[in-house]
């Protein structure tokens, strides 16, 4: 075995430090997402997963001399082709990440008093691994493109993807959708293509595509979504094809709203309408909670129980019996909690004023989400309990 040079040994130690430093991965992910809008549209966890894998095989090949595993490049290229990310965006992201790593290497190398010539051969070796990964990305992406392009379905998928992302309404004809029929948009909060297979199976009866890394179905009639009850899914009312783009964008925003509240399962977009609108003005929500709930302490479990009870009460139209049923408590318990909350904050069950009820709901929801995590006592009274779940097929109107 050839003896390792001093320059390579130094570079290897630096690579070992970088491999163990999470800030290096964070820096690459941030820069790649900032450079490419198409990559930034993907969930950050999806981008991070692939970048970590690429950095891992390149560093392992150099540090451990295990040989370069190009399988990760194959997976990345195939996933991006399936997700509709252009090859140019994929390569631009790769080059950005490569440049970031080289800059980080340069900064760390300057701390060692060695001549640049000592590192040249080692840097060329490392750069060779990067070149091989890039070449394999191109080959694997084109192979995936060819597989997709062999079917007429691929053209329909691309047309629907473009329509959902705001393309011209004239593109409806290329999707195979009838321009005078109404369709539901069903968007699942799943990004990993391998994990997405279960969601795709549940949406098999819909026109299913991957958009911005998420599984999306378009259907006249909703399928049975019971098999994905553990996945956050947003379903729109039926809309005409020309309105699919705004419906899809509303679903994207609703997924974020649902994530913030720990919601799971299939939910109607309209059920999230209030939360979706109020989330657009977080500063106003904090002002409301500061103004109306100043008498509560976020670290006090009893105060949080009172607030979560009020939230469930407001979500059930101010009905004590429905609130008690949702919380699995006696109606008198609900009345006691609301009365105690009123003593601390001035809360009184709004009577006839929808605006007043909304102000209190906005304040309570914001306070619960910004003052701490849900406690076990709050679990049964979280916003999830008041949502109307979608359990079976429904025909479009």
Rosetta blueprint (number, residue, H / E / L):
1 X L
2 X L
3 X L
4 X L
5 X L
6 X H
7 X H
8 X H
9 X H
10 X H
11 X H
12 X H
13 X H
14 X H
15 X H
16 X H
17 X H
18 X H
19 X H
20 X L
21 X L
22 X H
23 X H
24 X H
25 X H
26 X H
27 X H
28 X H
29 X H
30 X H
31 X H
32 X H
33 X H
34 X H
35 X H
36 X L
37 X H
38 X H
39 X H
40 X H
41 X L
42 X L
43 X L
44 X H
45 X H
46 X H
47 X H
48 X H
49 X H
50 X H
51 X H
52 X H
53 X H
54 X H
55 X H
56 X H
57 X H
58 X H
59 X H
60 X H
61 X H
62 X H
63 X H
64 X L
65 X L
66 X L
67 X L
68 X L
69 X L
70 X L
71 X H
72 X H
73 X H
74 X H
75 X H
76 X H
77 X H
78 X H
79 X H
80 X H
81 X H
82 X H
83 X L
84 X L
85 X L
86 X L
87 X H
88 X H
89 X H
90 X H
91 X H
92 X H
93 X H
94 X H
95 X H
96 X H
97 X H
98 X H
99 X H
100 X H
101 X H
102 X H
103 X H
104 X H
105 X H
106 X H
107 X H
108 X H
109 X H
110 X L
111 X L
112 X L
113 X L
114 X L
115 X L
116 X L
117 X H
118 X H
119 X H
120 X H
121 X H
122 X H
123 X H
124 X H
125 X H
126 X H
127 X H
128 X H
129 X H
130 X H
131 X H
132 X H
133 X H
134 X H
135 X H
136 X H
137 X H
138 X H
139 X H
140 X H
141 X H
142 X H
143 X H
144 X H
145 X H
146 X H
147 X H
148 X H
149 X H
150 X L
151 X L
152 X H
153 X H
154 X H
155 X H
156 X H
157 X H
158 X H
159 X H
160 X H
161 X H
162 X H
163 X H
164 X H
165 X L
166 X L
167 X L
168 X L
169 X H
170 X H
171 X H
172 X H
173 X H
174 X H
175 X H
176 X L
177 X L
178 X L
179 X L
180 X L
181 X L
182 X E
183 X E
184 X E
185 X E
186 X E
187 X E
188 X E
189 X L
190 X L
191 X L
192 X L
193 X L
194 X L
195 X L
196 X H
197 X H
198 X H
199 X H
200 X H
201 X H
202 X H
203 X L
204 X L
205 X L
206 X L
207 X E
208 X E
209 X E
210 X E
211 X E
212 X L
213 X L
214 X E
215 X E
216 X E
217 X E
218 X E
219 X E
220 X L
221 X E
222 X L
223 X L
224 X L
225 X L
226 X H
227 X H
228 X H
229 X L
230 X L
231 X L
232 X L
233 X E
234 X E
235 X E
236 X L
237 X L
238 X L
239 X E
240 X E
241 X H
242 X H
243 X H
244 X H
245 X H
246 X H
247 X H
248 X H
249 X H
250 X H
251 X H
252 X H
253 X H
254 X H
255 X H
256 X H
257 X H
258 X H
259 X H
260 X H
261 X L
262 X L
263 X L
264 X L
265 X L
266 X E
267 X E
268 X E
269 X H
270 X H
271 X H
272 X H
273 X H
274 X H
275 X H
276 X H
277 X H
278 X H
279 X H
280 X L
281 X L
282 X H
283 X H
284 X H
285 X H
286 X H
287 X H
288 X H
289 X H
290 X H
291 X H
292 X H
293 X L
294 X L
295 X L
296 X L
297 X L
298 X L
299 X L
300 X L
301 X H
302 X H
303 X H
304 X H
305 X H
306 X H
307 X H
308 X H
309 X H
310 X H
311 X H
312 X H
313 X H
314 X H
315 X H
316 X L
317 X L
318 X L
319 X L
320 X H
321 X H
322 X H
323 X H
324 X H
325 X H
326 X H
327 X H
328 X L
329 X L
330 X L
331 X H
332 X H
333 X H
334 X H
335 X H
336 X H
337 X H
338 X H
339 X H
340 X H
341 X H
342 X H
343 X H
344 X H
345 X H
346 X L
347 X L
348 X L
349 X L
350 X L
351 X L
352 X L
353 X L
354 X H
355 X H
356 X H
357 X H
358 X H
359 X H
360 X H
361 X H
362 X H
363 X H
364 X H
365 X H
366 X H
367 X H
368 X H
369 X H
370 X H
371 X L
372 X L
373 X L
374 X L
375 X L
376 X H
377 X H
378 X H
379 X H
380 X L
381 X L
382 X L
383 X H
384 X H
385 X H
386 X H
387 X L
388 X L
389 X E
390 X L
391 X L
392 X L
393 X L
394 X L
395 X E
396 X L
397 X L
